[in-house]
Amino acid sequence: MKTSLFTTGLRALDLRGAIQATAAAGYDSVELGCFEPHLTLDVAEGRTAEVVGWLNEAGLPVSALSLVVSYTEPDEAVWRANVEETCRFIRLCGRLGTRIVKSMPGPPASAAAGEEHWERFRRAMDAVLPVARTEGVRLAIETHLNHLSDTIRTSLRCMECGEPDVLGVTLDFCNIHTCGESALDAIDALGERIFFTHVKDSLFSTASGEYVPVGEGRMDYVPIIRRLRAMGYDGYLSVECLYGPQDGEVAPAAGAEHDLGVLRGLLDGGAGAA
């Protein structure tokens, strides 16, 4: 398995600074957030060669493009804009050197979702997935709080909207636990539909989690890494530093370096064969 850093924890830096900080921390790759101040669509399309140059300069491949869109928007114009943005980013993947686009499905939480929300998501997949297949890209829907995919069961329902070679999951282990389920159960249930993962830690003291450095919360990653190895997962473990503000704004690289050190300790022996 390879390490990655999601640039959402480096919002105090511009895109080039976030890429440089990721490389300096020692990560194998970078998950580019497709939002301000990082890889907006204007930057991705208008300055592609410049961004590729920054990545080459840092010696970093891109693990995934991480979108902030919703496929359940009731406003048809907004829905179409989100679908079009997804397709445009998918078409940029080859130039940016990645084959994974990560997205959330859209709110509301699954318990509050009606058939109209599921129908909008299905329509979005009908539009997006043929583009992904043509471009050789895989779409990885994140298990995310207060979205359609906030449970194992509803993540599997999302998967019913596409073929397993093109539509899969970004399994956020901490999000699954925040919603009261087990990451190990999620790994078993989602299996080969796991295209990408997110790693973070929490004290779980609030409904949305209280995020802390990896290893300082209540997540136990030893059995998780063992289970991933047992199923043959060889993709990315992408660290999502959401704690701060000291680490996220004043000294954004410090948290990233700490979390990588803990994760590497797990990969190098702390989570050996069961």
N, C-alpha and C positions, 0 to 999 in steps of 0.2 A: 504494500500500500504506500501511496505517496502523500506527502503533506502539502497543504495549500493554505493560503490566508485570504479570507474574504475582506475586501477593502472597506466594507461598511464600518469597521473599527478604526479606520484611518481617515475619517472625514475632515480632520483638522488639516490634512495635507491635500494638495492638488494631485491629479492623476499621476504625473511623473514622480512626485514625491512619494506617493503610496507604493508605486512599483519599486522605487529605490529602497524604501523602508522594508518591504517584503523580502527583497533580495538580501539586504543587510542582516535581517533577522535569521536568515538561513533556510527559508522555506523552499520546497521543491518547485512550487508554482504559485500563481496568483489567480484568485477568483475576482474578476473585475465587476464591481458594482456599476450597473448601467443607470446612474443617477448623478446629480450634482454632489460634489465637485469632481466626479470621476468620469466614467465613460458614458456621457450622454449620447443620444443618437446623432446629434449634430457633430460631436467630436468623432464618433465612431465612423461616420460616413465621410466627413469633410477632412479629417486629419488622420486617416487610417495609416498611411505610411509613417507619419511621425510617431504614432503610438507604437507601431511595430518596431520602430527604431529604438524607442525607450525600452521595450521588452527585450530586444536583442542586446542592448547596452547592459541591461541588468542580468542577462543570461537566464531569464525566466519564461517558461511556457505559461500559457493561459489554461487553467483547469476548467473554467466555465465562465460564461457571461451570465450575470445575475440580474434579471429584470424585475422592475416594480410596475406590474400591470395587473389588471383584473379582467377575468373572462366572464364575470357575472354582472357587469354593469347594466342597469336597467335602461340607461340612456343609449339609444342605438348608435348615435354618432360617437360617443365615448367608447362604446364597445368596439366599434369598427376601428377606431384609432388605436386601441390597445392591441387588437389582432394584427393590424398593419405594422405597428411598431415591432411586435414579435417577429413577424416575417422578415422585416428589414434587418433586424439583428441576426436572425438565422442566416441570411444571405451573406453576412459579414464574417461568419465564423471561420470560413476557410482562410481568409486573409489574416485573421487574428490568431490562427493556429489552434483552434479548439473545435471540438465536436459535441459540446454539451451546452445547452441553454437551460438555465434554471429559472423557474417562475413559481409564483403562488397561483392557485386557481381563482381566487377571489372570495370575498365574504358573501354571506354571513357565516358564522359558526354553523357546523353541519346540523346541530340540533334545531337551529332556527331556519334552515334552508327549506325552500319549497321546490316543487318540480320546475318552476320557472327558472330558478338559479341553475339547476342541473341541465336544463335545456340550453341555456346560454353557454354554459361550459362546453357541452357537447358540440354546439354549433361552432364554437371557437376552435375546438380540436379538429373538426371537419375542414376548417379553413387553413389551420396552421400545419397540421401534420403532413399533408402532401408536400408542402414546401420543405419541411424538415427532411423528408425522405429523399427528395430530389437533391438536396444539398449534403446529404450524408450526415445529418445532425440529429442528435437525440434530445428530446424535451424532457426535463426532469422536474416534475411537480413537487414542490416542497410540502412536507408535513408541517403545517403552520397553524398556530393558534388563531382561532376565530375566522378560519377559512373552511371551505368545503372539506379540505383534507386534514382536519384536526383529529381524526381518529384512524385507527388501522382499517376499520371497515369502510369508511368513506374514502380513504386513500385508494383502497382496492376498487371502489366504485368509480373513482376517477380513471383508473387504469382500464376500465371497460370501454373507454372512449377511443382507444387506439391500440395498435399492434405492439407486442412486447419488444420489438426491435427498435421502435422509434419513440414510444411513450413510456416513461418510467418515473421513478421517484427520487427526490432528494430527501433522504432520511435524516431529519434533525432529531438526534437521540434525546436531547434535552426537552424539545417541544413535546415529544411523545410522553415523556415522564410528567411534564407539567400538566398534560391533559389526563393524567391518571392511568396511563397504560405503560406497558413494559417495552423497552427498546429491544429486548431479546425476542419478545413475541412479534414485534414489528419486523425484525430481521427474518424470522421464520416465515411470516405470512407473505412478505413482499418479495423475498428471495431475489431472483434474477432481475426483477423490476427495479432494484436499487441501482441507479446510475451514478449517484453522487451522495455525499454525506456532509453534515455540519456537526462540528464539535464545539460545545461550550459547556459551562457549568453553572449551577444555580443552587441557592439555599431553599428554593421552593417555598418561600415564606409569604408570597403573594400569588394572586391568581395568574399573573403574567410572568411569574418567576422573579427572583432577585439574583441577578447574574454576578458571578465572582470569577476570579482566575481559575483555570482548569486545575483540578486537584484540591481546591479549597471549598468546594461545595459538596453536594450529596450524590453527584453522578459517579457511578463506578464503571470506569471504562475498561477494566481488565476483562470481565466476561464478554463485553461487547466486542472488543477486538478479537478475542478468541473465537467468538461465534462468526464474525466476518471472515476470519481466516478459514474456519472450518467449511464455510459455504463457498470459498474460493473467490471472495471479493478482492480485487486487486486495483481498485480505483482510488479516488482521492478522499482523504480526510481533511476537510476544509474548516479551519478554525475561524469562529465568529466571535470576536471580542466585543461584547456588548456592555461590559462594565466600565465604570468611570464615574464622573467626568475626568478625574485626574489621568487615568490611563488612556481614555478615549480621545481627549482633547489636548491636554497639556503635554503629555509624554506618550503619544500613541504607540510608539514602537516598543515601549517597555512591556506592556501586556502581551504583545505579539511574541516577543522573545521568550517571556516566561512560559506562555502556553505551549510554544513549540518545544521547549525543553522538557516539559512534562510529557507531552505526546511522544516525543522521541524516546523517552525513557520507557514508555509502555511498549512501543514498537520494537525496541532493541532488546527487550528481555522481561520487562515488567508484566507483559501479557503474553508469555510464551505458550506453547502448546498445552492444551488442557489435559 
